Amino acid sequence: MLFDTHTHLDDARYNEDREAVITRAREAGVEAFLTIGCDLPTSRAAVALGDQYPFVYASVGVHPHEVKHIQDDWYDEFRHLAKHGKVVAFGEIGLDYHYNHSSPKEQRDRFREQLQLARELALPVIIHTREAQEDTITILKEENASEISGVFHCFSGDAWLAKQALDLGFYLSFSGILTFQNATALREIAKATPLDRILIETDCPYLTPVPYRGKRNEPSYVSQVAQQLASIHGPTLSFEQIGGQTSENAKRLFKIS
């Protein structure tokens, strides 16, 4: 059984066939989904999906692109949403210096605030980092994020970032990027990562894996990520073992019984 630990099931691209998308994933062996908050409206939508489906869990938080929109009452609203039994993580939060939709300083300030709120709420964090490795690690260390743990979602960093994240007690989550032809270095990192610290995800509707490149991504395709991990580890690990181990890891991190 598979656990897609990073989806955006509320995305408008699923409005016409969301039920069918979820059914296809269940038929492909996906036993659970985590759908992600990127701002207050999407966090509310994630919780609503958790209400609708027993196998869907939710996170709440503000993506670094969106932190410029944070209003005075947002954090209180997140405190309220986090009381919901299906909310198992805070995020995705972090730093993204590629587009700078929000200024780097504002991203750093809001990242610290959200880490502090996650600690208050006793929720693990889902980290987004792009072209901001050093600042991300520095802030995580300064905010004692190892106390709450979390995951570097859609991991695409280098070996230095992988080691820093693992040393902090974080997990690494691999996405469809792992299947891309030019991802040789990333596959080496995945092979070196302890199996009890790996998660899998689609980040759907983004980052569609091979062989479905060019199509909208969906949770059923997380099986391609699991298959790639099994291939990386050769004959020593089967697809079923990868699926079981990564699902167990997700349930441990997100405290899902």
Steps between C-alpha positions, in 0.01 A plus 500: 500500500618851417473835682513810278634747754466817291198573282300808407166324459314829540658635180251624241649263244316220681163674517354300213614154610633509857300194605631301203859610574468378858339173387783434254754557775324265738488235228875552447567419865510848655366448851537857625554854374628816664363813334687820563417852610684779318304793645188541712241413230687185387555398862125520556446300181747234615315460829169478315638216285616328818142524626369352177732199470617279788833431327587867426706698751578870495769754573462872562748780436624761255732429206795742468350641179188603692635637829457860380124440525498396868243701696491572873241231570653218294705343778200488732306332222778243460484434874130430459543279193779302670252376758337294227588134535609461138764777517831318541763753384582868458602608152604533243728770635855605423700714260494540122751742351435394140195717436497721812125552475542611861819683596783288646488690830126452533541132416760457773295686760182308422689170488618559856151595614348189348765274649420649839128443442563142393689441824214653697258266322735199530479433124784380276586741220499457123794692355519660156845629408621619160830679442505569874670197653737677739241744635246221542737288707620798704146598595399142579796471734443837665132421553579155646290331234655163589264502798196467273655327197349504155573429137681669214229459241576434136867466585722622217796641691859384512678255730585780746134588545404135536755448777398820680133404484562147623726625780210719618281191518299588190374268229560539125203467267562403140267589213473438129825694455669175599386348170638778279786408270730774633443410868804270535642688799161502672468123455840459668376707796185291521707181500714632785206618712407263786182315405328597824532870407351493149151613397344503154270755341360631174462874577210462259387662277867600451818304413346212311735198497623301205325348303214751538699820438288768337180386670340630818649319797276304734545287813484165321835588342674483839546134410758614242704662776485184710598293198797727432618465860471123473704512179766717666543241773517215250391150591538555875170687532170441325234753403282358778775543759558861393129570518470344845808672642414847370142468623625395842737798502218741414276367772783531751584859406140618485389294802231310310397176668 
